[in-house]
Amino acid sequence: MKVHHIGKENSILNKFLTEIRDVAIQKDSLRFRRNIERIGEVLGYELSKILPYSLNKTTTSLGVKETNLFTENVVLCSVLRAGLPLHNGLLNYFDDAENAFISAYRHHPNKDEDFEIIVEYFASPSIDNKTVLLVDPMLATGRSLVAVHEALLKYGKPKQIHIVSVIGSSEGVAFVNDNFPENTTLWIADIDAELNNKGYIIPGLGDAGDLAFGEKM
């Protein structure tokens, strides 16, 4: 798996990352969602550079202009609910993409730190021979993404998989690398070194779903 750690380079992306991490700024849920969306736009732009392109001719009122346009059939697949702002950012750029949504959450059967990933809701078009952008803002342990990928394969075999995340842990990135096929590329804004004993990224930013949409029961 090839990893593109976009936040390593100096860019406006670092401003958005700083604001979603800042405990004072992130209290504004509207701004938090918008910053996640803008990060999605940046990652989508970077991702678009490596898609296959072909020559397209556009007729203007004064002549014909040749331009290279990407030719892939793209499916955006987002993990509910935290993935929605990131999904919107990507959809701003891949506006003719098909869309898939899946619910995946941690279940603690013994009320302790051990958990399993439960996948319940899934709505998806066929992904057979298409380019899938698998969208999940927080790549903590990586187990949710692996569970989602296994469920996704019921809808076909994709040509390429691009995982799009905002913040991940080194451990989670390694787990995804070990459990996804070779035709997978990770696009991630930033990578933190640690997970705590509950499987949350340190320093991370907290629960992205709660910060975007409010605390859940």
N, C-alpha and C positions, 0 to 999 in steps of 0.2 A: 504494500500500500504506500502510495506517495502522499506525503504530508506537506501542505502549504500553510505555514505558520505566518499569516499575513501581518500580525502585530509586531513581528521582529523588525520590520522596516518602519522608518518614520513616515507618518502620514496623518491625515485628519482622523483616521480610524482611532488613534490613541485618545482623542478627545471624547469620542463616544464611549470607549471602554472605561475611561476614568469616571465618567458621569454615571454609568450604570453600576459601578462598584461603590461609589461614594454614598455612605449611609445617609447623608443629609439630602443629596440631590435625588436619590432613588425613592424617596418618600413621595415624590410627585409621580404617580403611576402613569399619567399621560406622557410625561417626558421620558420615563423609563421605556414605555412601549415604542415611542418614536425613535429613541436611540437604538433599540434592538432592531427596529425596522431599517434604520440607516446603516447599521452594521450589515444587515442582509443585503442591502444594495451594494455596498462595497465588496462583499464576498462574491455576490453574483457577477459583478463586473469583472473581478479577477478570474473567476471560473470561466466566464464566457470566452476568454482569450485562447483557451486550449480546445474548444469544441471544433469539430470539422466544419469547414466553410467551403462554399462554392460560389462561382461568379453569377451575379444577378444583374440583369439589365432593367433599368428604370427609365421609362419615357417621361420626360418633362415637357413643358410647353415650348421649349426651345431646342430639344434634342434628346439624346440618350446618354445616360450615365451608368457606367459599370461599377458595381460594388460587391465585395465579398460579404455574403450573409451566411450565418450558421444554418446547418441543414438538419439538425437533430430533432427528433420527436422527444420532447422533454415532459417528464411527469414530476411535479413537486409533491413529495410525501412528507407531511408534518406530523409530529407527535403532539397530541392534544394534552393540555391546553397551552402549555408554555411556548410551544412552537409557533403559535399563530402570528405574533408580531414579526418574527423572523421570516415566516412564510410570506407575509405581506410585502416585506422588503424585496424578496426574490421575485415575487409576482409582479412588482412594479417594473422589473426589467424583462423577465420571461413572461410577458403578459398573454401570450397565446399558449402557454403550457397547460397540460391537463393537471388535475389536482387529486390527491389522495389524502385521507386523514385517518389517523389511528390513535386509539387511546392506550397508553401504557403507563402503569404506575407501580410503585413499590408496595408490596403487601407484607406486613410483619405478622406472621401467624402466631408467633410466641410472645408478641409484645416486647421484643428486645431488638438488638441491632441487626439480627439476621433477617433477610428479606428475600422474597421472590418477585419476579416481574410478571404482572398480570396484564395480558392483552385482551381487551374486550371488544371494542368497537373498531370496525375497519370498513372504509368505503374507498374503493379504488377502481380505476379503469384497468384494462390490460396493460401490463408493463413489458410485455414480450418484445425483445429487441429494441427497447427504448432506453433513453438516458434518464436515470432516476436521480433526482436530488433529494436525499434523505435529510430532513431538517429537524434538528433537535438542539436547542440553544446550549444546554449544559451536558457535556460529555464527562460524567463523573466516573463511575465504574465501567461504563461501556456495556453493561448487561442489558439495559433497555434497548439500545440500538441493535444488539444481536437478536433479541427477541422480536423486534419489529422486522428485521430483515428476514427472519425465518417465516413470519406470517406473510410478508410481502411476496415471497416466492410462490404462494398459491395463485398469484395473478400473472405468472409468467417469469421468464428469465431475461433480465435486463441486459442491454449491451454494455452499459457502463453504470457505475454507481458513484455518485459524488456526495459524500457526507458533508453537511454544512452546519457548523457549530460556532457558538460565540466564545465560550470558555470551556476548556477541558483540563483534565489532570493527566500527568504523564502516565500514570497507571491505566487510566481509561483508554488513552490513545494506544498504548501497547496491547491492551485486551482486544480492541477493535482490529488492530493490525493482525492479530493472531486468529481472528474468527471471521473475517470477511474475505471474499474472493480477491484474487490478484487485480481484477479490473476495478478496484476501488481507489478513490482519491479523497483525501480529507482536506477540507478548506476550513480553517479555524482561525479566529481572530487572536486568541491568546491561550497559552498553556501554563497552568500552575503546577507546581511540583508535588503537592501533597493532597491526600484524602484524610479526613479524620476518621474516628472509629465508627461513625454512622454512615460513612460513604459519601460525605459532602466535600466539595472542593474547597481547599484552603489556599489563599485567602478568598477566592471565589467572589460571590456577591450575595449569597443567600438563595432563597427559593424563587426562581425566575417566574414561575406561574403565579405565586402569591403577590410578588411585586408588580406584576403586570395587571392582575385581575382581582386582587384581594384574597384574603386568607380563606381556605376551604375548611369544611368540617372534618 
